[in-house]
């Protein structure tokens, strides 16, 4: 006999799958941006800790690239 699954639980699982798919849609570009920024910051002379702090504290997009260039001089 197969285990019974309630309709509410099936709806919860479908909602969780949809949430995971939507989260992956934003997580992938954020991860790519982080890698590109990390490489640019290291190339500008920032340490790994400085690059991570700059990425964690003022997550500011293109301003991070400009600031890392100024800080690296």
C-alpha positions in Angstrom: 0.0 0.0 0.0 1.5 3.4 -1.0 1.7 6.1 1.6 -1.0 8.7 1.5 0.0 12.3 0.8 -2.4 15.0 1.7 -3.3 17.6 -0.9 -1.9 20.3 1.4 1.5 18.6 1.6 1.5 18.2 -2.2 0.8 22.0 -2.6 3.6 22.7 -0.1 6.1 20.7 -2.1 5.1 22.3 -5.3 5.4 25.8 -3.7 8.9 24.8 -2.4 10.0 23.6 -5.9 8.8 26.9 -7.4 10.5 28.9 -4.7 13.8 27.0 -5.3 13.6 27.6 -9.1 12.9 31.3 -8.6 15.7 31.6 -6.0 18.2 30.0 -8.5 17.1 32.5 -11.1 18.5 35.3 -8.9 21.3 33.4 -7.1 23.2 32.6 -10.3 23.6 36.2 -11.5 24.6 37.3 -8.0 27.2 34.6 -7.8 28.6 35.6 -11.3 28.7 39.2 -10.2 30.6 38.2 -7.0 33.2 36.3 -8.9 33.7 39.1 -11.5 33.9 41.7 -8.7 36.3 39.5 -6.7 38.7 39.2 -9.6 38.5 42.9 -10.4 39.2 43.8 -6.7 42.1 41.4 -6.5 43.5 42.8 -9.7 43.2 46.3 -8.2 45.3 45.3 -5.3 42.7 44.7 -2.6 43.2 41.7 -0.3 40.7 38.9 -0.2 39.3 40.2 3.1 38.9 43.7 1.8 37.2 42.5 -1.3 34.8 40.3 0.7 34.0 43.2 3.1 33.4 45.5 0.2 31.1 43.0 -1.3 29.2 42.2 1.9 28.8 45.6 3.4 28.0 48.1 0.6 26.5 45.8 -2.1 26.3 48.6 -4.6 26.8 47.2 -8.0 29.0 49.3 -10.3 30.0 51.5 -7.4 31.9 48.6 -6.0 34.1 48.4 -9.1 34.8 52.2 -9.0 35.6 52.1 -5.3 37.9 49.2 -5.6 39.8 51.0 -8.3 40.2 54.0 -6.0 41.1 52.0 -3.0 43.6 49.9 -4.9 45.7 52.9 -5.9 
